[in-house]
Structures are given as structure tokens and as C-alpha cells.
């Protein structure tokens, strides 16, 4: 472990990915450890968006649907994301929000499962899954007369699978509040063994950790564009179905862009072949253009393996430095020390101080976020987070804790977006 | 009726709305009559978007959800659109695509209707409604064990309402293919009389014709951001519920942004009060920023009444000039001559030539669009369409028809987006 800021700077000098930080616009004097909530702005985005707006929209007008290829954006950007999550070209499309895609993918999975094994009426997930996934599951459980069964802890999942009656297992690969990562291959194998279809939410995985949807034999997946894919606030999300399902599954948001022949304007719905049937309305061109710039920053790293190495080096260093420099304080490491179960974030619990401590950090230029009730959450984006950022963040955290300033501070609670 | 280009130019000089054209970037030498498919680019959009990207996202990062007010965009832009369609502040939100919003609103209306009158299992719409509305209705009819009943012509609607058994009547106010506008007040009154809930698709109405959702006693409505609201390709859409329903209706896309307390991250869903329950995922900030610029161009007109006057003057002139200058050709006016039933577009049918004739027009700088099988569609956006554009368009149409060039032309059919 390093013991000085100079050593952190030396790690940055030796970092083979250090040059990637130049692809981002980052505010001066800020240590940004919240790319797991909103990825930073790629330098290419503003000018690309301006070109799409001024040239493609302003000058090309309606003709740009064909001439600028807008009509193919969901597949084109989808193919790029596919390379990051172990999907094949044509299997993954960009569309709508993560929440809407959870609805589509869970509907598709449930409908398949209930057709083949109608007696199974359980959707298995986790109590601590991201709420929007649970809200959508609750809605679909009601719609399909199913029961939503929630594991209280990850180790209950195999038991609940083995108990039987499960139609679909819907999990978030990396937990938003703990940073814990599931073993996707093992859980898929257990699910397959139990005749259960799987749906993975990759919101905190895509662009952050290696994912191999086909290799690990997943059934369905969705993911988010505005976290590690750097697509911008509220960027479009993505949805994937394994090729064994894509041509036969159905989803209820049967909009015209998911039709086999959208421009024939026939009154009866006929789903497009493959994952294109997960498209619904007219593609959000401006938002997808921004997302494409974000995805390109991840592709520039040359593969998830090298990003994963740096991500683990960053989170490992952060944990070690917190262990050393903050050991007098009542911080509890929530994220697994076992690197096989760690995403690209580190979460620390503090019983009564998590909110004001994070506000004090933010006031001093170290931006992480707070998650109720007691979590300090720090995201590490290996594309632009430096070792010296880790050093500086922990020094500031130690200073805030040592000073006890946060006890006096009064911060108004405001919303924030994961 | 005018008989020369000079007279058209004189009409533009006298036009009280002529100055509004300066708010748009329009390509040189193009007569753009396709704003009903994709509205033109407002001059303010590129710079506003650049500021949102560079300053709010790039510098403000995650903090901009609160500090730049991103979190309130769905309601803030919604309140602006509300003034154009007779809705009150807080009743209308911007979210997702029109197709997704049709799903939400039709689900909400059906669920209410089926709770109160479970024996009624019909969704009433029109065979010639925009396909995405029908596809979604087909999906929800299946889900709720209902039957989708389609009027072949508008005058069948009152009879089908009177026949009974209808739960929800879902209509598009201005038809995308004919430009025919329904009498919303009369149909709502008939529906109310028959105990039927109404859902209006305002895709070709919002910003184009006066709409008074509350005054005309509608139940639900959705609409599109990228046509007459000039929000950009694939702009977010909107959804409205009458206040008598907004607090008690439910919709199945129960994402976290429609939760009563999204940032408490509770595992059980509790819908937000009012129309905010129609929100689902994280708002598409960049796309909503662009939409706001578009909506502002419509607000600059100072009310829908003055826009409607010019819209009717433009469509009236177009029809008169086509009657006069193209009378030798087999064009059939599809859009009603009765102005009370005319939206802001004019459609002409040509039995075998609609596609090549439109391609020939586009090649000569007059941009309308083709709708299968036989429709030449021309949209008139009073914010930026001039009388001289109408003159020039008809002259070019007459020239193409007189020359017969289109018979020789070979145009590859490509997709296009309504």
C-alpha cells in the first residue's frame, strides 16, 4: 500500500489507461467519485451533439432519418454496447429508460416461463435490489397473478431457487447500495438447473466490470446508459434477449418501432425479428447521439479486462487507505473485500453520520453520494479516476471525520439520482 | 384567392406571425412542409443544449439534478405544454415516447373503467388511427381480456358508442394520414353520456390546433414532442390525466420517478400524487432541454387562436391553389374542406403516383411526405411556413404533374417517420 501522495502520483504515471482521462471534461478541483450515478462528460459529446442538431436536424430535417442513419441508431449503438457485455451484434438494442426496459424484459421472460410452466408463479429477486426493479416486478406480479419473492441476503438465492415454483429470477448484477457483485455464471447455472429464466440488470455493470451474457448463459438483460457508459443525464437504456428467445418472446409495449415493417402502417402488430421487437416508440435521436459518444469512451479502453484491473486497483487502494487513515472512526465497509464479489464502487456505512459526512465531503470537492439510511457511496470509473483522486478522497474523508465538523453542519436533504 | 407569387409575398408582409420564422434555422432553398413529422430546429436549441451539456452536466455533474432543476423538468416543461392543450399546471408531465405513454394512459383508463363497469370489455378506436396506438391497444386488449373495436369511418363512432359495451374510447384528435380533426367536445359528451372514458392522442394537435382538454371534458391524453412542438427527433412525449382521475388511477410502468418518494428507496411502490405517477424512469434531461426550446417557440406566438387562424389560412390557400393549378390531374383531396374538421395538414391522394410524385417534389426542394398507399401529405406549421411557401409548393406540384417526370423516375422506397 502507498503511504504518500507522491506514490499515488507515481501510480498514475505508470497507469496504461491514464491517457483516457483526457477524453473527459472534468471540473477543476473536484474529485468525482459519482460516475456510478452520472458518468462524466466526454469531450466529444458537445460537438457531436451540435453537429447532429445543426446539420442533421437543422439542415437535413426529416431526410436525416435515412440519410444520417437515425433509424438505425438503436441497433448501431446497441452493437457497440453489446461488445462490452458479451452479446453478439444484433442482439442488443438501445431504447427507453432502464425502468421501461425492465418492464419489457420481465414481461417477456414471465410470458415465456408461464407458457412453458404455468404452475410456477414466483418472481425471485432481492429485498435490496434497486427499487425501480422491484416496483416494476410488483406491477408485473400483480398483472400475471404471480408472487414476488425477495431474498433478504444474496446467500438465500440458491435456496429460494431450489425450493421451486420460481418462473423468473431477476437480479441486479452489481448492487447499487453495497457494490456487491453476483456470480452471474454460477447463478445462471443454478437457475438453468431449476428451470428458471434469468433477467439481469446491468445498470452498475455495463462499462464497469466484465460481463459475458452469452458465455454465462443469461436469458435477458437490461442496462443503463448514464452511469459507466457516460451517456448523459437520463440517457437511453438498453435491452438484450438471448438468441434462443429473441425471435419467440413477446413484450407488451408493442410500439411501431418494434414492428416488423414500421413504415407499411398496417393496423395489426407483427413483432420485428430478434431483439428489435423490444423497440417501442420513435428513437430518441439526440439522446442516443450523446450516448454513442459515451460508449465510445469505454470502447477506447480496448476491452473490459484492462478496465477491470484498474477498477480493482482503485477500489483496493481506497479500502486499504480507509482502513489505515480512518480506523478511529465508526465506518463499516459494506462492499465485499472479496474482489470476485466487488463491482466498481465502495460503500461505507456510518450509523448516524452518512448524510452530513457526504455533504461535508462534497463541500470540499470530493463528490460521492449518500444512500439511505447510512451509506457513503464512492464510485470508481477507471476511465477517468486517478490513484491520486483515491488518495485525496481518503485524506479528505479522514479530515472530515477527525475534525467532527459534520456534527455541526446542517444540510438540507435533497433528492439525488442513482 | 391569390393569383401570383407577388400576392403571396404581400400576404407574408401583412402576417402578424411572420417574425416567428426568425426563431428557426431552416435550410436555404427548401419549402419544408413536413413539420407534422419532424418540427424544424429552433435557433435557441443548439446553444441551450450546449449549455446544459457543458455547464450543467460537464461542470455541475450529479449536483445538477437539484441545482439545475433537472429533477423538475418533466413537470416544468409539462406545465408549458399544458397551456397549449387546455390543461392546468401540474396536470401534464413530459416522459418517455408517445407509444409508451399510450400504454400508460390506456392502461390507466382501462383499469378504472373495468373496475367500475367490469362487464364492458370494448376498446373503441379507428381502423385508420396511427398504427402504434392500435398496436398498443391490441396488446392491452389481450392483457385485459378486452376486444378492440375499430370504426371504419369517423361517422361510425357515435353508433359504436351507443351500441354499448365500450370501456374506453381512444382516438387520435387529428388523423395522421388524412388531416381530419375530430370534434373533441362532441365526442367526449357522447362518451360521457354512454359512460365511456376517453383517451386522446394529440400527436398532430399539440401546438397545431387549439385543444381544450379540461373545457372539452376529456379523461386522458398523450401527445408528441417532435412534431408541432419542435422538440427534435424522437423528443420526449407527454401524458395528461383529468384531475378527477389523476390521484386514483394506476398505470403499470411503476418506475421510481413516479413514486411518491423516489429518493427514500423503499422496496414497495407508492404512486406519486397526481399526474407525476405517469413518470417511470430517470428523465431524459438532454432531450427535455431540447424539447423546452421547441415548446417556447410555440408559446412565443401568444396563444393557439392566432396560430389556428394562420394555419387555416395556409391550408385554405393550399387547397384553393391545388384546385386551380392541378385540376387536370387525378388528385383527390383527402383532408376535409370543412375547416372545423381540418387539422394543420393537407393530404392529397393519387392512385398510383403518390410515392414518386412526392420524391420528385423533395428532389426539387418541396418537402412533404408519403403515406402508404396513396397519400401525399403536406404539413403547415404556422410558426415558420409562409404564404409564399404555399405558392411555391403548389407551383412545383403542378410542374411535376404537368411534366409527368415522376412516371419515369425510379425512387428506392425508404422508411420515414411520422
Interface residues (C-beta under 8 A of the other chain):
Chain A: X25 X26 X27 X30 X32 X34 X37 X38 X40 X41 X45 X46 X49 X50 X53 X54 X56 X57 X58 X59 X61 X62 X63 X64 X65 X66 X70 X71 X96 X97 X98 X99 X100 X103 X127 X128 X129 X130 X131 X132 X134 X135 X136 X138 X139 X140 X143 X150 X177 X226 X232 X233 X234 X235 X236 X237 X252 X253 X254 X255 X256 X257 X259 X262 X263 X264 X265 X266 X267 X268 X269 X280 X281 X282 X283 X284 X285 X286 X287 X288 X290 X362 X367 X369 X371 X372 X414 X415 X416 X417
Chain B: X25 X26 X27 X30 X32 X34 X37 X38 X40 X41 X45 X46 X49 X50 X53 X54 X56 X57 X58 X59 X61 X62 X63 X64 X65 X66 X70 X71 X96 X97 X98 X99 X100 X103 X127 X128 X129 X130 X131 X132 X134 X135 X136 X138 X139 X140 X143 X150 X177 X226 X232 X233 X234 X235 X236 X237 X252 X253 X254 X255 X256 X257 X259 X262 X263 X264 X265 X266 X267 X268 X269 X280 X281 X282 X283 X284 X285 X286 X287 X288 X290 X362 X367 X369 X371 X372 X414 X415 X416 X417
